[in-house]
Amino acid sequence: MQYITLSVAAALSVSAAAITGAATAGQAHEPHHTVVPGDAIVWGPAPPSLPPGARAARLLGSPAEEGPFVLRLKFPAGFVVPPHMHSKDEFIVVLSGNLTIESGEKVDRAALNGLPAGTFFHLPSGTAHYLFAETESVVQLNGMGPFDVKYVDPKDDPRSVD
């Protein structure tokens, strides 16, 4: 069994790789299985496509490259990702906390129903949706890259320059 162990330097490269999509030492291009022990997960800044405050840990692959990827995302209580969509399917599992993922092009707080830990959520490509973290929450996002984020209202895109 191959374990990925991370030094401080490697942890920083994993954090940077979460944004840039660079490969890490534990992600060789030869076929093998990957094991990431829970205590080896390194949190870094979330991709710039998310509003400030989220944290990310890349477990496998890269959303910027062709092929499968797995990310963990940590959201603080009260965190909102405005309505957006992706050109590829998104598969989410709520690992901790209580958050809501709803379909729609406008945030409707009256329609919010919290999803407790253990909940699985599939969003087909092109589905407008938004997220609200009622409490600090961690999700695991699985998908196929390259993965994109397009906000319904371009003013909501944190990558926009005012």
N, C-alpha and C positions, 0 to 999 in steps of 0.2 A: 504494500500500500504506500502511495506517495503522499507525504504531508507537506504542506506549504508552511514553512516557518519564516518569520519576517524579522529582520533586524530593524533598527531605527531607520537606517538608510533605505532599506527596502520598503518600509512602511511609508516613507515619504514618496517613494516612486510610485507605490500603489495609489496613494492619494492623488498625485499629479496625473497618473494614468487614468483615473476615473474621469478626469476632465478632458485630457488630450487623446485618450484612446491608445496610448503606447502599451506595448506588451510588457509584462513583468516576467521575472525569471521563472516563476512558477507556472507560466502559461506557455510552455514550449510549443512549437508548431508540429511536433510529432504527436500522434494519437496516444492518449493515456487517460486515466481517470484523474480527477482532481478532488482533493479533500481540503477543506478550509475549516479547521477547528474554530469553534465559536470564540475562543480566547485569542485567536490570531487575526480576527477581523479588525481592520484598521479603518476608522472613520475619517473622512476628509471632507473638503467642501463639496457640495452638490454641483452637478453640471450647471453652467450658466443659464440653461433653459428653464431652471426652477427659480422661483422667488427666493430672495435671501432668507437665511435661517435654517434651511434644510441641510442635512449632512448625507454623505453617500459613502458606500463601501462597494467596490467592484470585486465580485467573487469569481467571475468567469467571463472571458471574452471582452468585447468592447462595443457599446452601442454605436460607435462611430465607424465600425468595420463590418464587413460582410460576415454573417454567421451568428450563432446563438450567443447571448450574453445573459448574465445574472447580476443584478444590482440589489443592494439593500439601501433603502432610503429611510432616514429618520427625520420626523417632522415634530417641531415643538407644538405644544397645546395652542390652539387657535390658528394654526397655519392653514392658509388657503392657496390652492393652485387654481387660478381662474380657468374658465372654460377654454379647452384646447382639444386638439385631435392629433392622431398619428397616422402615417400612411401604412403602418403595419400593425398587426394585432398586439395587444398588451395583455399580459397574464400577471395578476397581482395576488399575493397572499398576505393577509394582515398577520404579522407575527406578534405584535404587542400593541396595547393601547386601544383606542376606539376612534375610528374615523369613518368618514362617509365618502363614497365615490358615487356620484350621480350622473346620469346622462342628461345632456341639455346644453343649450348655448347661452343660458343665463343662470346665475346662481339663484336658487330658490331655497332659502333657509327653512321655509315651512315644510318642504318635502324631504328634508334631511332625516335619514334613518341610520344610526350608527352601526358600523360593522365591527363586531368584536374579534379578538384574536382568533385565528383559525379559519377565518372567512376567506374563500377564494373568489376572485372576481375576474372575468374575461371581458375585455373591451375590443370588439372587432375594429379593424382599420376604418378610419373615416368617421368614427363615432365621437361626436362632441361630448365632453365630460369635464367635470371639475371635482376637486377634492377638498375636504375640510377635515382637519384633525381636531377632534373634540378634546383629546388628551394627547400627551406626548405619545407618538405612535411610530412603529417600525413596520415597513412593508418590504416584501421581496418582489422585485419586478423582473420577470423573465420575458425575453423577446428575441427577435431576430434583427440584426443590424444590416445595413445602416438604419438607425432608428431616428426619427425626427419628431419635433414638437412644433405644432403650428397653433398659435392662439387665435381664438375666434375674433377677439378684438385685438388688433396689433398693438394697441396702447398697453395691454396687459403683459406683453412680452418683456421679461426683464433684460433681454439682450438688446432692446431698443435703446437708442441714444436720443435723449431729449434735445 
